[in-house]
Amino acid sequence: MKTKRVLCAILSALMLLTILAGCGESKENNDLPAGSDAQSGSGTDNTQTPGAEAEAETEPEEETMIDRVPELNFGGETLTMAGQGTGDEGNNNLDMTVEEMTGDVVRDAIYQRTVAMEERFNIKIAEPLMADYGTISSTVRSMVTAGDHTYDFVVNQLAQTSADVLNGHSMNLNEIPYLDFDMRWYPANVKESASLNGKLYLIVSDMCLSYVGQTWSMCFNKDLTTDLGIEGLYDLAREGRWTLDQLTALTADLYFDLNGDGQRDEEDRYGFTMGKEGVSGCLGAAVLYGAGQRYLDVNDDFSIDLLLDSEHAQNLCEKLYQLNNQPGSTVYDTSGRRTITAMMDGVAVFTPAQLGYYYVFARDFDGTFGVLPMPKFDETQEKYATLCDAGCNCISVPITLKNPELTGALIEAMSAYSANYVNPAYVDVSLQTKVARDVESSEMMQIVLDSRVMDFGYLYCGWNGWTWQLKDVFKDPGTYASSLKRTEKLMAKTYDKIIKTFTD
């Protein structure tokens, strides 16, 4: 049985490599906008420039394609991961195990990853899936309290994990062997954004497909933009001119009373929607960060400077208020949190959407859609930026860990394998080739992935930080100053407590 499993994995791996090679050959030469830099290694850009093929034949393979974990044999030891078995719409379940080969290029690559790791290190990987992130949190907390070591590492929701850091139950990942955060399967600035005082309690890597799947972008119903004569959207993005003002101008008057009842309802058509919550939660944070706004700075003495009390933030509030309250916008209830529903139903021309929404929901969409980055504040903003939703998974390690060497080796090796095989299957093959409706959307998806940012204030926001205060603070520019003043004192105490976890 084991031999059959390995042979199936090898055959599927060969098929995957053939598919990936074909996708790379078919991509057109698309230029990224000036100032767009890679914040994460996830999602390899396969675009080529003249002479690139010749260079590839003469240059040696990048050293960073291969992990630096030595040859190790753990004698059949079992390593147990704790993770979510739900969360299809955010692709959280794709960060974990797959029971069998199905012919799906992404799931087969995940299956092959498990086989490869078990063979390489002579281990057995157990991945019992729990119902939700809250169950994982309480289970791990009980385990640590009891001094047990059932789970060797945890793959759980970012917001919950960052809240759990305050319990003191997580190891400093800088103390675990073989983890090399300079490698390309970790976000480029993970050490700066997730570490403080030499301590690092959570990470994302290419092992976390949900870090791709829950990255926020802007989508539009291309059939509607064509009918409405809206053109040149991809050129705007390429030229760095896709801004909040452009989005506002394009959507201001796009309201149509389709059912003729004289009422603004969900049977009509609008230009834009952020769903029913407006500037709220992780979507609100993605809009803010996309417009160049951040929550806070941590100083060398571990004091903090809150950044929402600025002229830029005030102006941003007014821009967002105008966008969300103009005749062409609506607070459409998106049947859950899936803003992409409004676009697919033809209720809104433009709406933010996570990349994973395209993978889960838009594959069977009969219409045509396009993808854009999150809009800038204005054209003077140097780069596009976006966030991954805090519902994505991240990696942490309980302090009761029994074998740091095994855990470190597996996290590093699985992350490297994912960067080389799983992530390309998800991004290059599924998202950019099978799901995208045009080559420009594939190009835009890459810009979105390359524009992901991380910082301490968002990563360790937990359930009490700035992300969950945005709805009230950015509700009305006329009340912005007073709402901010009330909230800042609470936020100062919240983040001081978080920082104390790193400095004690």
N, C-alpha and C positions, 0 to 999 in steps of 0.2 A: 504493500500500500504506500509506504513512504517513497519507494523508488518511482512508482507511478505518479505520485504527487510532484516529485522533483522534475520528472520528464515533462509533465504537463506545463510546469512553470517555465522550463527552458524553452519549449516550443512557443509558448505565448510571449515570452520575452523577445524571441527572434521576430515574431510577428509585430510586436510593438515597435521594435527598432526600425523595421521596414516601413511602418506607417509614419513614424516620426521623420524618417529620412525623406519620405515622399512629401510630407507637409512642408518641410524646410525647403524643398526644391520648388514648390509651387507658389511660395510667397513672393509678393512683389516688393520692390525696393521702396520702402516708405520711410521718410525722414521724420525724426522726432523734433518737436519744437525746440527752439533755443532755450537753454536754461533747464531742460528736463533732465534730472539726474536720478539714478537708481538708488532707492532707499532700501530695497530688499533684493535678495537674489532670486526670489520666487518669480517664475514666469520668464523663461529665457526668450530674448528677442532674436528671432531667426531671420530678420531682414538682412539683406546682403547689399553690399556696395561693390562697384566694379573692382575686380581684382581680389575680392575677399576669398573666392574659392581657391585661387592660386596660393594665397597666403596660408590658407588652412592646410594645404598640402605640404608646405615647407616648415610651418611652425609646429613645435612639439605640443602635445596635449597639455592643457592647463593643469598645473599641479593641484589647483583647488577643485578639480573635478573628482579627486580621490581623497577620501578621509585618511587621517594619519593614525588611526587606531591600529596597534600592532596585532600580530597573529596571537589569538587567545583561544583557549579551550576551557570551557566551564563545566565539562564532564556531565552534561545532561541536565544541569540545574534549570529550574523553572523560574522565569521572570514574569511577574504579574503586573499588568497595567490596569489602572482604573480609568474608565472613560464612559462617555454618554452613548447610549444605544438609540437615542432619538435625535431629532433635529435635522431631518432631511432638508428643510428649506434653507438652512444655513450651512449645509454640507458638513455639520459636525461629525456625523457618523462615518464620513470618509476618512477621518483621522485615525480610525481604529481598524479592527480586523475585518477581513472578508472571508467567509467560510469556504467558498469554492469558486472555481473559474466559471464565469457566466458569458464570456464573449464581449462584455463591456470593457473598453480599453482602460478606463480608470480603475474599475474594481479589480480587474485582472492584474494590473500593476501593483495594487495594494496587496493582493494575495501573494504575488511573487516576492514582494518585499519581506513578508513574514517567512516564506520558505528560505529566502537567501540568508536572512539573519540567523535562523535556526541552524542552517547548515554551516554557516561561517563560524559561529561561536559554540557549536554543539550545545544548544540550549533548547528549551521548550518555552514558547511565548504564550502566556495565558492572558486573555483580554476580556474578562467578564464585564459585560456592558450593563450599566445601571440606567434607571428610568430617566433621570434628569440631573442637572448640575447641583441641585439642592441635596439630592440623595448622595451623590458623590462626596459633597462637602461634609455632610453629617457622618457618613461612613468613615471617611479618613480621619475626621476629628476624633471619633470614638476609638479608632485604631491607635492613634498616637497617644491618647489619654491612657489607654490600657497598656501601652508599651509594646504593642504588637507590631509586626512588620509584614503584614499580608501583602501590601501593595508596594512595589519597588519605585514606581513613579506614577504621576497622575496627569491625565490629559483632560482638563476641565475648562469650563467657560471662563473667559478672562475676567469679567466683572466679579464673579464669585471667587475666583482664585485670588484676585487682588484684595478682596475683603478678608479672605482667609489668612493672608499673610500677617494680618494684625494679631492672629492667635498665637504666633510664634511656633507654628507646627511645621514650617517649611525650611529646608536646608538652604544654605548659601550655595548656589550653584557654582560659584567660583572655586569651591573646595572639592568638587567632584572631578575625578580624573577623566581625561580624554576630551572633555568639552572644549572646543576651540572656537570662540565667538568671532574670530577673524575670518572664518571660512564663509563661503558664499551662500550656504544654506541657512544662515542667520541674517536677519535684517542688518544692513551695513552699520547702523548706529546703535545696535542693541546694547553695547556696553555703556555708552553714554546716556541712553534714554532710560534703561531699565536698572542701572546700577547706581548706588549711592553709598559712599563711605566703604567701598570695597565689597559691598553686599549686593547680591543679585538673587532674587527669589522666584522669578518666573521668566520664561522665555517663550518666544514663538520660533519655529523653524519651518523649513519646507516640509517637514513631517506633518505640519498642521495645514491641511488643505483648506480648512475653514478660514485661515488667514488670507487666502486668496478669495474664497467664496463669499466672505462677508465684507469685502472691500467695496466701499460706496462709489458709485459712478452716477452719471446723468444719462437717462435713456429718453428716446423720443419715438413716437409712432411715425415711421417714415412714410407710410401711406398717406397719413394726414398732412404731414409737412409738404409732400409732393402736391396734394390737392390744393393746399393753401398757398402754394407758391413760395414756400420758405426754402431758400437754397443757401449753399455755401457754408453750412454748419461745420463740416470737417475742416474747411480752410480756416475758419475762425479759430478752431482749436489748434491747428498746426502753427498758425501765426501768433499764437499766444494772446488772442483777442477774445477768447470765450470768457465772458465776465458776467457778474450778477446784473449789471446794467443791460447787457445784451439779452440775457434771459428775460428780464423784466420787459424790455421793449418789444421782444418777439411775442410775448404772451399776454400783454396788457389788454388787448381787445379781442382775444380769441374766446369769446363766449357766444354760444349758439343755443337758443332755446329749441332744441331738436324736436321735442314733443309738442311744442306750441301751447303749453298750458299756462304760460306767463309766470312760472315759478322756477327758481334755480334749484334743480334737484339732480339726482344721480342718473337721470335719463337724458341730461343735456351734455354739452361738450364744453370743456374748458381748456385754457392754455397750459395751466400748471397746477400741480398739487404736491404737497409734502405729506399727504395723508390727513388724518384728523387732528394730529397733535401739533402740527407746525414745527417751530424751532424747539425741538424737544429730544431728550435722550441722545442716543448715539448718532442718529441721523442729523439732529441739530448740531452735534459736535462736528460731524463731517462737513457740514456747510460752513461752520465757523473756521475750522482748520483749513478748508479749501480756500477761504478768503484771507488766509494769512494770520488768523487770530489763534492765540494759545491761551491756556488757563493761567500758567504761572511760570516763574523762573525759580530755581533753587540756587542760592548763593553758596560761595565757598565755606561760609560759616554755618551752613544748613538753615539759615533763615530763608524765607520765601518772599517773593514779590508777586502779588496778584496782578494780572494783566488785563482784566476786563474793565478796569477803571481807566480808560484811555479814550482819546478822541477817535482813534480808529475803531474801537469797539462800539462807541456811540454811533458813529456813522454807519457801521455795519448793521446795527440794530435798525436804523431807519431804512436802509436798503431792503432788509429782510421784511420789515413791516410793509413797505410799499409792494414788494413782490407778492406777499401772501394775502394782501387785502385789496388788491386791484380787481376790477370786474372780471378779468380773465383767469383768476385763480379760485380755487375751492378747497374746502376742508374735507373733501371726499373720504368717507369711511371705507377703507380698503380691505374689508373682510379679513381682519387680522392685521398683521403689520406689513403685508406685501404691497408696497406702493406700486410695483410693476403691474398689478391688476388694473389700475386706472388706465395705464397706457394700452394694455391688451384689450380692455373693454371699450376703448375709444372714448373714454370719459375725459382724459387729459392727454394733450399732445406731448408735454414734457413732464417727467417725474424722476426723482432720484431712485436708484435701484442698486442692490448689491449684485456683484458679478455672479454669485451663486444662484440668484433668481433666474438669470438667463439659462443656467444649466438645468435647474429643476423645473421651471415653469414655462419658459419661452421656447423650448425645443419643439413643442407641439403647437405653438402659436401659428395660426394660419396667415397672419399678416406679416408685415416687414417692419423691423425696428432698427434703430441706430443707437450707437453708444458714444458718449462724450465724457470728458473729465468733469469733475466738479468745477463749477465756475470760479474764476478768480474774483478778488475784490474789485480790481480795475486793471488796466493794461500795464500799469507801472509795477505790479506784482511780478517778481522775477519768474516764479515757477508755479505750476499747478501743484496742488496738494490734496490728499484725501486720507481718510482714516479707515481702518478696518473696524467693523462693529465690535463692541465689547462682548457680544455673544459668541465670538469665535473662541476656539479652544487655544489654550496655552499649556506649557509643560511646567510642572513643579515636582519637587521630590520631598517626601515626608522625612522628618528628622529621625524616624525609627528605621531608616534604611539599613538593610543588613549587608549588602554587598555593593559599595559605591563603584568599584571597578567595573562590575557587570553592567550596572545601570548607566554609568557614563559611556561605556563602550557602545551600548545599544542605542542610546539617544543619538550619539554622534553618527554612528553607522546608518541608522534608520533615516536620519536627516539627510545624510549624503546620498543615500540610495533614492530618497524621495526627490531630491534636487535633480538627479540624473534621469529618473524614469517616471515616477508618479506625477510630479508637477508638470512635466512636458505632456504627459497623457491628458491631464486635466486642462491645462491652459492651451497648449498648441493644437492638440487634436480635438478635444471636446469643445472648449469655449471658442477658440479662434477659428476653427475649421468647420466643425459640425453645427455649432449653435449660431455663430455670427452670420448675419444675412448679407453682408458685403465685406469686401477686403478692407474698407476704411474702418469699419467697426473693430476688426481684428487689430488694426493699427492703434485705434483709440484705447482698446483694452490694454494694450501694452503700455501706452502712456499712463493710464490709470494705475497699473501695477507699479510702474517706475516712479510714480509720484506719491506712493504711500509714505507717511511720516509716523513717527512714534515720539512720544515724550513722556517724562515722568508723571506729569500732572494728569494725563489721560490714562496711562497704563495702570496706575495705582489708585484710580478713582474709586474703586469698590462700588458700593451702593449708596455712598453718602457724599461723594465729591461733586464737582461742578457739573458733570454731565446731567445729573438729575435735577439741577436747579435751573437749567436753561429755559424751560417752558415759561416760568414766571418772570425771569429777568428780561427775556427778549420778547415778551408778549406785546408790549406797547411802548414805543419810544418816548411817549409823554411821561411814563412812569419808570423809565430805565434807571435813572439816577437813584431814585428812592428805593426801588427794588434791589438794586445792586448794593446799596449801603446796608440794607437789612441782611442781605445774604453774605456779604464779605466777612463779617465777624464769625459766622458759622463756618465758612470755608477755611478761614485762617486756623481755627481750632481743629477742624477735620484734618487738614494737611499737616499741621504740627504733630498730630498724633501719628500720622502715617510716617513722617520723617523720624520720629522718635524710635520707631521700630528698627530703623536702619542705623541709628546713632547710639543706641544703648549697648 
